[in-house]
Amino acid sequence: MRINVKQYLRFTLPKGATLWSVFVAGKPVKPAKDKNGSVLVPLEKSQLQGESLTRFPVELVYLDEGSKMQMMGQLRMDLPRTDIPVSAMHWNVYFPNDYTYFKFGGNVKETKERFMSIVPLDSVQRAVSKSMEQADQIGTQFRSQSTTQLEPYYSDQSAATGKLPIKIDVPQQGRHLRFSKLLVIEKESPWLSLYYSSIPHKLSVPFRLIFLVILVLFFGGQIIKKIRHKQPR
C-alpha cells in the first residue's frame, strides 16, 4: 500500500477469529484495538520517490476456525474488512484434495488463470479516489493519538509489551483455487461460499459419473425453479 497521512489501518476480523501476527514493511509491529475490538495497525509513511509514493506491504495473520468438514456440506469464508478501499483483491484458497467443490457463491469471482495486474476503469478510479479522501480524513483523526493511548490488541499484557511476533508461514498445499474482486470499498467484507462432498472420491469411476449427473440435475432443477418463480404470471 501507499500512504502518507493515515497513521493506523483498521481491520475488522471475521467473528471468532484470533489475531496471530502483524507485519508492516517486513517488520513486526504491535497492533492496538479500538472500542469495537477492531485491529489498529500502525503504519509507516510512504517516501516520495520521483513523482510517486513508495509502496510497502501490510501482512495480517489470523486463525479463523471453522466447523469440521463432513461427508457433504457447505462452507462460508469471510475476509477482514478495512477502512480503506482496495482497487483489486486477489484471494488464494487451498482446499483439501479429497473433496469435490461446486456451486460457488459470494461477492468474489473464481479466476482460472494466474493473477494478472488489473487496470481499473475511470469510474473505478474515481470511486477509489473518493474513498481515499475519506480514509485520509479518518487518518487525520488519529494523528494526535499515540499507541500508548490505545488499548493493546492482545489481552495478555506481557505479550503486548514483550517480544514481537515471529514470522508465520501459512501452509500452501492442497487444491489451489483463485478468486478476485475488482473493487472492494471500505468496510466491505469479501466472502465466498461453496458446497463440498467427499463421496465422489470414495466411489469407482462409473459411480462418480452417476453422482455428478445427479448433482447437475438437482442444481439445474433449482435454477429452473427460481427462473419460473421470477417470471410474471
Secondary structure, DSSP 8 states (H G I E B T S, - for coil): ---SS-SEEEEE--TT-EEEEEEETTEE---EE-TT--EEEE-----EETTEE----EEEEEE-------SEEEEEEE--EESS-BS-EEEEEEE-TTSEEEEEEESSEEE-S--------HHHHHHHHHHHHHHHHHHHHHTT--GGGSEESSSSHHHHHS-----------SEEEEEEES-B-TT---EEEEEEESHHHHS-HHHHHHHHHHHHHHHHHHHHHHHHHHS--
